[in-house]
Amino acid sequence: MATQLEPHLHADEDAFRSEVQQFLAAHFPAELKGKANALAGVDGPTNETPAQTRWREAVGERGWGTPTWPKEYGGGGLTKAQAKIVEQEFAKVGAYNPIGGMGVMMFGPTLLEYGSEEQKRQHIPPICRGEIRWCQGYSEPNAGSDLANLQTFAEDKGDHYIVNGQKTWTSGGQWADKCFAIVRTDKSDKHRGISFMLIDMDAPGVEVRPITMISGTSPFCETFFDNVKVPKANLVGEEGQGWTIGKRLLQHERTNISGGGRLASMMGRSLGDIAKKYGETDAAGELTDKVLRDRIADFEIRWNSFLLTARRAVEESKAQGGVSEISSVLKKLGTKLSQERSELMIEIRGLQGLGWEGEEFTDGELEAVRGWLFGKATTIYGGSTEIQNNIIAKRVLGMLDHQ
């Protein structure tokens, strides 16, 4: 029976591949070839070019920016095999996915699991069309690694809450339309007193102050809530369920921060190609510095092995119903490898890898230095490496505290 079905299955995939190719030929603007989705980042920009708008709208209409999300909420409703075909065909022509950001990476998958039907129909379609930007209200000045210590309080006022407090490290907060936040609704219980709610960033009483980083950019913000009115309809799940929902969302975040998502797309050119530009090569075009060649080869082997492991782990988790604690393993390893790569790239470029400004440095060289400095935060945000070690020990390895 399986043998009889195979030609039909392959024919369906071939037909779908042809559909994707025709779509790209008709809708992908040539001037965007090889570019990335800057609008999905936390460091701006906020304005689209006409070509970017046309491309986002075309992909959003098909739901192919979120290919496996349910079609009834604006997703593509595709199978994993079809989603892979979309990814492959986009890559062949140098097309990026114009739908992204925290709504896709973190909030959307969480809302699909915990949100009410009304909330899904209200919030998921704009995410699938790339029409809205979300930010995350988690960390506070005294609630970072000990996130459950958060003190931002939502007071029940009958048909709405009044929220007061402060969040920090709000990525992209100055450009976001809405914020998914965990707040305290009960001061008597550290964990069960936390709830998950949605806050409009343009609501009266919301103030955002960008934080300038050592890299020179301001992707993070302080966010203040001063008597902010939040409708009861914006509560996700039940009161007191916020810690459970919030942890689930963090698993999606860690998977995307790691090689299971965002870091994989940040690597760019191979280290070998960069090294050949800055170092001496022999008649065959190979690096003459054999030690450097070995170091680059060693890193590339470990990085690609990690990517394969990450993909397998993510697929296994999805097959079992979604992300899991394995996201902590991916986050711990992926962020460390990305930092190692940035440091090796600085070393490869020598003096050209230490530029901060000036015409003697290319844009790529200056971006690499800022990327290297910004990358120091990756082992801190999304849950520090120390926190991931605790999660791995307790929930992956089954080790318990003995007191």
N, C-alpha and C positions, 0 to 999 in steps of 0.2 A: 504493500500500500504506500509506504513512504517513497519508494522509487517512482511510483506513478504520480505522486503529488509534486515531486521536485521540479519537473519542467514548468508546471503551472505557477509554482511559487517564484521561480526565477523569472518567469515572464511578467508576473505582477511587479517584481522589483525593477525589472528593466523598464517597464512602462512608467513606473513612478520616477525612476532616474531621468527618463526622457522629459517628464513633466517638470522636474526641478531645473533641468538644463534650459528648457524653453522659458521658464519663469525668469531665470537669471539673464538670459539673452534679452528679454523684454524689459526688465526692470532695474538691473544693477547698473548704476552710473559708472562709466569708465573712469572718471576722475577719482573715484573712491577706492580703486584697486590697490590692495596692499595696505590700506589704512586700518586703524583699530577703532573700536567703538569708544571714543572719548566721552560721550555723553553718559556712559554707564559707570564712569569713575566717580570718585569722591572729591576730585580736585577740579571739577568743571570740565569744559566750559558749559555755559547754560544756553547758548544760542546755537541753533542748527543752520547750516547752509541749505539752500533749496534742494540740492542733491541729497543731502542727508535726510531731509524731511521726506522726500519722495521714496527713498529706500526704506526708511523706517515704516512708513505707512503701508508700503507694498508687502513687506514681510509680516507686519502686524495683522494685516487683513487675512493672510493665510494662516496665522497662528504659528508660523514656523520659527519664530524667535523663542517660543516655549513649546517645542514640537510634541512632547509627550504629555503635556497638560490636557485635561479634558476639553473636548471641543465645545461643550455647552457653556464653558466659562471664557472662551476666546482662545484657548490653546489649539495646537495642531491636531490633537487626537491621533497622533501617529504611533505606529509600533516602534520598538527600539531599532529594528532593521531599517525602517523608513527614516527615522531620525538620523541614523548613521549616514544614510545616503545624502540627506540634506547637508550634513556636516562635510562630507567628502566633496560634494559638488561645489559648495561655497568655497572650499579651500582651493579647488582647482582653478577658479577664476580670480582668486585673491579677494573674495567678498567676506566681509565681517558680519557677524550677527548684530544688527542694530538694536536689539531688545536686550536689556540687561539691567545691572544695578542691584541694589539690595532687595528690591521688590521681587526680582527673579531668583536671586541667590538664596535669600533667607526667608523673607516674609511670606511670599506666595506659597511655597511648599508647606509652610507651617499653617497658614490660614486654610489651605485645602484640607488639612488634617483636623484642625480644631475649630474652624470658623462655622458660624451658622450659615444656612443656605442663603439668607439675605445678604450676609457679609461677603460671601463668595461672589455672588452675582454683582455686588456693588464694587468690590475692590479688585477682583482678579482680572476682568476684561481690560481695564486701563493699564494694568501691568503688562499684559500680553501684547498690547498695542504700543507700549513704550510711551504712554501719554503722561505718566506720573512718576515722580521720584520720591523714594522713601528714605528715611534715615532711622537710626537705631538709638533708642534712649535706654541704655543699660547702666554703664559705669557712672559712679558719682565720686566726688572728691574723697570720701571716706568709705567707698564701696567699689573697689577694683577687683582684686583677686578674691576678696570675700564679698562677692556680689550680693549675697543674700542680706548683707548689712544695709542695703539701700534704705533711704529715709524719705524720698519724695513721696508725699502723702496725697491720696485721693479721698476726699471727704464726701460721703454719700449725702446728696441733697434731694433725694426723692427720684426725680426723673433725670438727674444728671449728677456728675461729680464736680467738685472744685479741687483742682490739682495745684499744689505748691511744692517747690523743691528745685533741685539743680541736678543736671546731668553734665558729664564731661566726656571728652573724646567722641563727640557726636559727629561721626564721619559724614561730610557733605551736608551738614545741617543748614548751612547758609543757602543752599540751593534746593533743599528738599521741600516737597509739598506737604508731606505727612510724616509722622513719626510713629513707629511701633515701640511701645515702652512698657517696662515693668515698673509698677508703683506699689506702694504699700496701702492696703485698704484696712488692715488690722494690725495695730501696734503690739498686740499681746503674743503673737507667734511669729518667729523669725521667718520661717519658710511658708507656712500656710497662710500668712498674712499678706502675701504678694499676689497681685493681679496683673493681667496683661490687657492693655488698652491702647487705642489708636487716638492720636492727638493731631489736629490740624496745626501746621506750623505757622499759619497766618492768623490763628485765633488770638484775640486780645489777651495780653499777658505773657505771650511767648517772646523771649528775647534770645538772640543768638550772637555770640561773640567768637569769631574765628581765632584759632591759636596758631601762631607762627612756629613752624618746626625748625629743627636744625638744618633741614634740607633746603630751607628758604621758602617752602610752600605752606599753605594753610588749609589742609584738607580736613582738619579736625576743629571742633568748636566746643565752647561751653554753652549750655542751653539752660535758660532759667524759665521756670513756670511760676507766675505770680497771679494766683486766683484765676487759673485757666478753667473755663467751663468745658466739660467733656460729656457729651450725651451718653446715656446708659447703653444706647445701641452700639457704642464703640468699645464696649467690654467684650473681649474675646474669651469664650469659655465661661466658666463660672468664677465668681469672686473666690480668691484663695487658690485658684488653679494656675496662677501666673508663673510660679516657679517651675512647674512641670512643662508648661508651654514654652517658657523662656529657655529651658535647657534643651528642648528639642530644636528650637531655632538655632541655638549655638552649635549643634551638631551639623546643621546645614552650613553655617558660617565656616566652621573649621574645615569641612570637606572642600569648600570653595577656595579658602585661603591656601590650602595645601595643593599638592600635585593633582588632586582630584578635580581641580577647577582652575582658579585664576592664575596661580604661579606657572602652570604649564604654558599658558599663553604669553607670559612675560619674558621668556627666555631669549627670544629673538635669534640673532645670528649665532652660529656655533662658536665656541671659544677658539677652536682651531683656526677658523677663518679670520677672527679678530687678531689672533697672535701672528698670523702670517703677514698681516698688514703692518704690524709694529716691530716684528722681529726679523732676523736674518733667515733666509731660506737657501737651500742648495739648488743644484741644477734641476732637480726633480720637483722643485716647488715645496719641499718639506722643510719644516723648522730645523735649524741646525742645533738648537738648544734641546738636547735629548732629555734632560731632566724636566724641562717645561713640557715637552711632548708627553712624557710619562704622566705628569700631573694632570694635564688636560684629559688624556685618555682615561685615567683613573676616575676623574670626576664624571665625564660623560657616561661611562659605564654605570656608575652608581646612580646617576640622575635618571637615565633611561630605564634602569632596573626598577627604580622607585616609581616612575610613571606607570610602568606595566603593572606593578603590584597595586598601585593606587586605583588604576582602572578596574582591576579585578575585584578589589575590595569594595569599591563603590557599587559595581554591578551586583555583587553578592548581597550587599546591604539592601539595595533597591528590590531585589528579588524576594527578600524577606520582609518587605513592607516599608522600606525607607532607610534613612541614615541610622547609624548606630554609634556606639562608643569607639568603634574603629576610627572614627573621624579624629579622635585625639591622637592616635598613632600617626595618621597622615599629616596632621597639623604639625606635630612635633618634628617629624623627619623632613617634611617638605620645606618648612620655613628655614630650618638649619641649612639645608642644601642650597637654598636660594641665597642665603647670606654668604655661604662659602663661594658660590659662583661670583657674586658681586666683588668680593675681596680678591679673587683670582684675576678678575677682569681689570681691576685697578692696577694690580701688580704687572700684568701683561703690558699695559699701556705706558708704564714707567712714568716719566714726568708729565706726559700727556694725560695721565690718569688722575692727576691731582689738581686739575683746573677748577676754579670757581667762577671766573668771568674773564673776559678778554678775547680779542680777535684771534689770538694764537691757538685757541681751542675751538674745535668743531662743536656743533649743537649736540651731536651724539656723545662726545666726550664729557660735556658739561652735564648732560642728562644722566650719564653713568655715575658721576660723582654724587649727584643728588639722590639717585636711586640707591646707591650704596649706603648713604646715611639714612634715608627713609627706611631702608630694609632692616635697620636695627630694631624697628618697632614690631616687626612681624612675629617675633618670638614672645612679644608681650601682649599685643591686642588679640582679641578673639579668645582670650584665656592664655595666660602665660605658660611657658614650658613647664614650670614647676607644677602648675595646676594640672596640666596634661599628664605629667608623671603620676600624680595622685590618682587621676581617673583611670589611667592604664593599670596601675597597681591594683586598685579596688575592683573595677568593673570589667576589665579585660582579663587580667591574670587571676582574679578572685582572691586577692590578698586582703585580709581584714586587719583592722587595728587591734593590737593586743595591749591592754593597759593593766 
